[in-house]
Amino acid sequence: MTEAAVTVALVERARNGDEAAFAELVDLHGDRCYAIAYRILRDVERAQDAVQQAFLLCWRELPKLRDPERLGVWLHRPLLNA
């Protein structure tokens, strides 16, 4: 199964309230988000906070995600805003 297919399946489960599926999404995309946040902020704690804030917003807004395959790209906006 490709990463995109895994992401789609996990997004669908998470949309239905499956917190374990969302935790798997965080595991899948968290390192990449942290790397982006750290490159921008140059501070470990602030980068971790930004990633946490982005994923919290993602959890709330997940039902609005139109294309689950693009979750990684969709996460960039709240991450950059955080």
DSSP file (Angstrom, degrees, kcal/mol; ACC not computed):
  #  RESIDUE AA STRUCTURE BP1 BP2  ACC     N-H-->O    O-->H-N    N-H-->O    O-->H-N    TCO  KAPPA ALPHA  PHI   PSI    X-CA   Y-CA   Z-CA
    1    1 A M              0   0    0      0, 0.0     2,-0.0     0, 0.0     0, 0.0   0.000 360.0 360.0 360.0 133.4    0.0    0.0    0.0
    2    2 A T     >  -     0   0    0      1,-0.1     4,-2.3     4,-0.0     5,-0.2  -0.279 360.0-110.1 -76.1 164.3    1.4    3.4   -0.9
    3    3 A E  H  > S+     0   0    0      1,-0.2     4,-2.7     2,-0.2     5,-0.2   0.887 120.1  53.7 -61.4 -38.3    1.8    6.3    1.5
    4    4 A A  H  > S+     0   0    0      2,-0.2     4,-2.5     1,-0.2    -1,-0.2   0.913 109.2  47.4 -63.2 -42.4   -1.0    8.1   -0.3
    5    5 A A  H  > S+     0   0    0      2,-0.2     4,-2.2     1,-0.2    -1,-0.2   0.891 112.8  49.1 -66.3 -39.3   -3.4    5.2    0.1
    6    6 A V  H  X S+     0   0    0     -4,-2.3     4,-2.6     2,-0.2    -2,-0.2   0.926 111.1  50.6 -64.0 -44.5   -2.5    4.8    3.8
    7    7 A T  H  X S+     0   0    0     -4,-2.7     4,-2.9     1,-0.2     5,-0.2   0.924 109.7  50.0 -59.4 -46.1   -3.1    8.5    4.3
    8    8 A V  H  X S+     0   0    0     -4,-2.5     4,-2.4     1,-0.2    -1,-0.2   0.932 112.3  47.3 -59.6 -46.9   -6.5    8.4    2.6
    9    9 A A  H  X S+     0   0    0     -4,-2.2     4,-2.0     1,-0.2    -1,-0.2   0.910 114.2  47.0 -61.9 -42.6   -7.6    5.4    4.8
   10   10 A L  H  X S+     0   0    0     -4,-2.6     4,-2.9     2,-0.2    -2,-0.2   0.897 110.4  52.2 -67.7 -39.8   -6.3    7.0    7.9
   11   11 A V  H  X S+     0   0    0     -4,-2.9     4,-2.7     2,-0.2    -2,-0.2   0.931 109.3  50.2 -61.3 -45.0   -8.0   10.4    7.1
   12   12 A E  H  X S+     0   0    0     -4,-2.4     4,-0.9    -5,-0.2    -1,-0.2   0.917 113.4  45.2 -61.5 -42.6  -11.3    8.6    6.5
   13   13 A R  H ><>S+     0   0    0     -4,-2.0     5,-1.9     1,-0.2     3,-0.6   0.916 113.1  50.4 -65.4 -42.4  -11.0    6.8    9.9
   14   14 A A  H ><5S+     0   0    0     -4,-2.9     3,-2.1     1,-0.2    -2,-0.2   0.867 102.9  60.0 -65.7 -36.1  -10.0   10.0   11.7
   15   15 A R  H 3<5S+     0   0    0     -4,-2.7    -1,-0.2     1,-0.3    -2,-0.2   0.803 101.6  55.6 -60.0 -27.8  -12.9   11.9   10.2
   16   16 A N  T <<5S-     0   0    0     -4,-0.9    -1,-0.3    -3,-0.6    -2,-0.2   0.237 131.9 -93.1 -90.4  13.6  -15.1    9.4   12.0
   17   17 A G  T < 5S+     0   0    0     -3,-2.1     2,-1.1     1,-0.2    -3,-0.2   0.555  72.5 151.9  92.8   8.6  -13.5   10.2   15.3
   18   18 A D     >< -     0   0    0     -5,-1.9     4,-1.7     1,-0.2    -1,-0.2  -0.621  21.4-174.9 -77.9 100.6  -10.8    7.5   15.3
   19   19 A E  H  > S+     0   0    0     -2,-1.1     4,-2.3     1,-0.2    -1,-0.2   0.822  81.4  58.1 -67.7 -31.4   -8.1    9.1   17.5
   20   20 A A  H  > S+     0   0    0      2,-0.2     4,-1.8     1,-0.2    -1,-0.2   0.888 105.2  50.8 -65.1 -38.6   -5.7    6.2   16.9
   21   21 A A  H  > S+     0   0    0      2,-0.2     4,-1.8     1,-0.2    -1,-0.2   0.903 110.2  49.5 -64.9 -40.3   -5.9    6.8   13.1
   22   22 A F  H  X S+     0   0    0     -4,-1.7     4,-2.3     1,-0.2    -2,-0.2   0.895 107.1  54.9 -66.2 -37.9   -5.2   10.5   13.7
   23   23 A A  H  X S+     0   0    0     -4,-2.3     4,-2.1     1,-0.2    -1,-0.2   0.878 106.7  51.7 -61.3 -36.7   -2.2    9.6   15.8
   24   24 A E  H  X S+     0   0    0     -4,-1.8     4,-2.3     2,-0.2    -1,-0.2   0.879 107.4  52.5 -66.7 -36.9   -0.9    7.5   12.9
   25   25 A L  H  X S+     0   0    0     -4,-1.8     4,-2.5     2,-0.2     5,-0.3   0.904 108.2  50.9 -63.3 -40.6   -1.3   10.5   10.6
   26   26 A V  H  X S+     0   0    0     -4,-2.3     4,-2.6     1,-0.2     5,-0.2   0.917 110.6  49.2 -62.0 -42.7    0.7   12.6   13.1
   27   27 A D  H  < S+     0   0    0     -4,-2.1     4,-0.5     1,-0.2    -2,-0.2   0.894 113.3  47.6 -62.5 -39.5    3.4    9.8   13.0
   28   28 A L  H  < S+     0   0    0     -4,-2.3     4,-0.2     1,-0.2    -2,-0.2   0.887 128.9  20.6 -68.8 -40.2    3.4    9.8    9.2
   29   29 A H  H  X S+     0   0    0     -4,-2.5     4,-2.1    -5,-0.1    -2,-0.2   0.521  99.6  89.2-110.6  -8.1    3.6   13.6    8.7
   30   30 A G  H  X S+     0   0    0     -4,-2.6     4,-2.7    -5,-0.3     5,-0.2   0.888  86.3  50.8 -63.0 -43.7    5.0   14.9   12.0
   31   31 A D  H  > S+     0   0    0     -4,-0.5     4,-2.4    -5,-0.2    -1,-0.2   0.911 111.6  48.2 -63.0 -41.7    8.7   14.7   11.2
   32   32 A R  H  > S+     0   0    0     -4,-0.2     4,-1.9     2,-0.2    -1,-0.2   0.915 113.0  48.1 -64.4 -42.6    8.2   16.6    7.9
   33   33 A C  H  X S+     0   0    0     -4,-2.1     4,-2.7     1,-0.2    -2,-0.2   0.907 111.0  51.1 -64.4 -41.0    6.2   19.3    9.6
   34   34 A Y  H  X S+     0   0    0     -4,-2.7     4,-3.0     1,-0.2     5,-0.2   0.915 107.6  52.9 -62.7 -42.2    8.7   19.6   12.3
   35   35 A A  H  X S+     0   0    0     -4,-2.4     4,-2.1     1,-0.2    -1,-0.2   0.906 111.5  46.1 -60.6 -41.6   11.5   20.0    9.8
   36   36 A I  H  X S+     0   0    0     -4,-1.9     4,-1.6     2,-0.2    -2,-0.2   0.944 114.0  47.6 -65.2 -47.7    9.7   22.8    8.1
   37   37 A A  H  X S+     0   0    0     -4,-2.7     4,-3.0     1,-0.2     5,-0.3   0.899 112.0  50.0 -61.9 -41.2    8.8   24.5   11.3
   38   38 A Y  H  X S+     0   0    0     -4,-3.0     4,-2.8     1,-0.2    -1,-0.2   0.900 107.1  54.1 -67.1 -39.5   12.4   24.3   12.6
   39   39 A R  H  < S+     0   0    0     -4,-2.1    -1,-0.2    -5,-0.2    -2,-0.2   0.858 116.5  39.4 -61.4 -33.1   13.8   25.7    9.3
   40   40 A I  H  < S+     0   0    0     -4,-1.6    -2,-0.2    -5,-0.1    -1,-0.2   0.923 127.6  29.9 -80.5 -46.7   11.5   28.7    9.7
   41   41 A L  H  < S-     0   0    0     -4,-3.0    -3,-0.2    -5,-0.2    -2,-0.2   0.749  80.5-150.9 -90.9 -26.2   11.8   29.3   13.5
   42   42 A R     <  +     0   0    0     -4,-2.8     2,-0.3    -5,-0.3    -4,-0.1   0.817  65.2 102.5  56.4  33.2   15.3   28.0   14.3
   43   43 A D     >  -     0   0    0     -6,-0.2     4,-2.4     1,-0.1     5,-0.2  -0.954  65.1-147.3-148.1 124.8   14.1   27.1   17.8
   44   44 A V  H  > S+     0   0    0     -2,-0.3     4,-2.5     1,-0.2     5,-0.2   0.930  98.3  43.9 -59.7 -51.3   13.3   23.5   18.9
   45   45 A E  H  > S+     0   0    0      1,-0.2     4,-2.5     2,-0.2    -1,-0.2   0.906 115.0  47.7 -65.7 -42.7   10.5   24.4   21.4
   46   46 A R  H  > S+     0   0    0      2,-0.2     4,-2.3     1,-0.2    -1,-0.2   0.886 112.3  50.6 -65.6 -37.2    8.8   26.9   19.1
   47   47 A A  H  X S+     0   0    0     -4,-2.4     4,-2.3     2,-0.2    -2,-0.2   0.919 110.8  48.7 -65.6 -43.3    9.0   24.4   16.2
   48   48 A Q  H  X S+     0   0    0     -4,-2.5     4,-2.4    -5,-0.2    -2,-0.2   0.912 112.1  49.3 -62.3 -42.1    7.4   21.7   18.4
   49   49 A D  H  X S+     0   0    0     -4,-2.5     4,-2.6     2,-0.2    -2,-0.2   0.903 110.0  51.0 -63.0 -41.6    4.7   24.1   19.6
   50   50 A A  H  X S+     0   0    0     -4,-2.3     4,-2.4     2,-0.2    -2,-0.2   0.905 111.2  47.9 -63.8 -41.9    3.9   25.1   16.0
   51   51 A V  H  X S+     0   0    0     -4,-2.3     4,-2.5     2,-0.2     5,-0.2   0.927 112.2  49.2 -65.1 -44.6    3.6   21.5   14.9
   52   52 A Q  H  X S+     0   0    0     -4,-2.4     4,-2.1     1,-0.2    -2,-0.2   0.918 112.2  48.1 -60.8 -43.5    1.4   20.7   17.8
   53   53 A Q  H  X S+     0   0    0     -4,-2.6     4,-2.2     2,-0.2    -1,-0.2   0.898 110.8  51.5 -64.1 -41.1   -0.8   23.7   17.1
   54   54 A A  H  X S+     0   0    0     -4,-2.4     4,-2.3     1,-0.2    -2,-0.2   0.909 111.4  46.4 -63.4 -43.0   -1.0   22.8   13.4
   55   55 A F  H  X S+     0   0    0     -4,-2.5     4,-2.4     2,-0.2    -1,-0.2   0.854 109.7  54.2 -71.0 -32.9   -2.1   19.2   14.2
   56   56 A L  H  X S+     0   0    0     -4,-2.1     4,-1.8    -5,-0.2    -2,-0.2   0.937 111.6  44.8 -62.9 -45.5   -4.7   20.4   16.7
   57   57 A L  H  X S+     0   0    0     -4,-2.2     4,-2.5     1,-0.2    -2,-0.2   0.894 110.8  55.2 -63.9 -39.4   -6.2   22.7   14.0
   58   58 A C  H  X S+     0   0    0     -4,-2.3     4,-1.2     1,-0.2    -2,-0.2   0.915 105.1  52.4 -59.1 -44.3   -6.0   19.8   11.5
   59   59 A W  H  < S+     0   0    0     -4,-2.4     3,-0.3     1,-0.2    -1,-0.2   0.912 113.6  44.0 -58.6 -43.4   -8.0   17.5   13.9
   60   60 A R  H  < S+     0   0    0     -4,-1.8    -1,-0.2     1,-0.2    -2,-0.2   0.873 121.4  38.2 -68.8 -37.5  -10.7   20.2   14.2
   61   61 A E  H >< S+     0   0    0     -4,-2.5     3,-2.1     1,-0.2     4,-0.4   0.398  81.9 107.6 -97.4   1.6  -10.8   21.0   10.5
   62   62 A L  G >< S+     0   0    0     -4,-1.2     3,-1.7    -3,-0.3    -1,-0.2   0.832  71.8  62.1 -53.7 -38.5  -10.3   17.5    9.1
   63   63 A P  G 3  S+     0   0    0      0, 0.0    -1,-0.3     0, 0.0    -2,-0.1   0.766 100.3  56.6 -60.4 -21.3  -13.9   17.2    7.9
   64   64 A K  G <  S+     0   0    0     -3,-2.1     2,-0.4     2,-0.0    -2,-0.2   0.566  76.8 113.9 -85.9  -9.1  -13.3   20.1    5.5
   65   65 A L    <   -     0   0    0     -3,-1.7     6,-0.1    -4,-0.4    -3,-0.0  -0.495  46.5-170.4 -66.7 119.7  -10.3   18.4    3.8
   66   66 A R  S    S+     0   0    0     -2,-0.4    -1,-0.2     1,-0.2    -4,-0.0   0.878  74.5  34.9 -81.4 -39.3  -11.4   17.8    0.2
   67   67 A D    >   -     0   0    0      1,-0.1     3,-2.2     3,-0.1    -1,-0.2  -0.864  63.8-168.4-122.3  96.3   -8.6   15.6   -1.0
   68   68 A P  G >  S+     0   0    0      0, 0.0     3,-1.4     0, 0.0     4,-0.2   0.757  84.9  67.1 -57.1 -26.0   -7.3   13.3    1.7
   69   69 A E  G 3  S+     0   0    0      1,-0.3     3,-0.4     2,-0.1     4,-0.1   0.764  98.4  54.1 -64.2 -23.2   -4.3   12.4   -0.5
   70   70 A R  G <>  +     0   0    0     -3,-2.2     4,-2.8     1,-0.2    -1,-0.3   0.046  68.2 120.7-101.7  25.0   -3.0   16.0   -0.1
   71   71 A L  H <> S+     0   0    0     -3,-1.4     4,-2.2     1,-0.2    -1,-0.2   0.900  72.5  55.8 -54.8 -43.6   -3.1   16.0    3.7
   72   72 A G  H  > S+     0   0    0     -3,-0.4     4,-0.6     1,-0.2    -1,-0.2   0.905 112.3  41.3 -58.2 -43.6    0.6   16.8    3.8
   73   73 A V  H >> S+     0   0    0     -3,-0.2     3,-1.0     1,-0.2     4,-0.6   0.902 112.4  55.2 -69.7 -41.5    0.2   19.9    1.7
   74   74 A W  H >< S+     0   0    0     -4,-2.8     3,-0.6     1,-0.3    -2,-0.2   0.831 102.4  58.4 -61.3 -33.1   -3.0   20.9    3.4
   75   75 A L  H 3X S+     0   0    0     -4,-2.2     4,-1.9    -5,-0.2    -1,-0.3   0.740  89.5  74.1 -68.7 -23.8   -1.1   20.8    6.8
   76   76 A H  H <X S+     0   0    0     -3,-1.0     4,-3.0    -4,-0.6     5,-0.2   0.870  89.2  57.6 -62.1 -37.7    1.4   23.4    5.6
   77   77 A R  H <X S+     0   0    0     -4,-0.6     4,-2.2    -3,-0.6     5,-0.2   0.964 110.7  39.5 -62.3 -54.3   -1.0   26.3    5.8
   78   78 A P  H  > S+     0   0    0      0, 0.0     4,-1.9     0, 0.0    -1,-0.2   0.854 115.9  55.0 -63.9 -29.7   -1.8   25.9    9.5
   79   79 A L  H  < S+     0   0    0     -4,-1.9    -2,-0.2     2,-0.2    -3,-0.2   0.941 109.6  44.8 -66.0 -46.2    1.8   25.1   10.2
   80   80 A L  H  < S+     0   0    0     -4,-3.0    -1,-0.2     1,-0.2    -3,-0.2   0.863 113.8  50.7 -67.1 -34.5    3.0   28.3    8.6
   81   81 A N  H  <        0   0    0     -4,-2.2    -1,-0.2     1,-0.2    -2,-0.2   0.834 360.0 360.0 -69.9 -31.6    0.4   30.3   10.4
   82   82 A A     <        0   0    0     -4,-1.9    -1,-0.2    -5,-0.2    -2,-0.2   0.500 360.0 360.0 -69.8 360.0    1.4   28.8   13.7
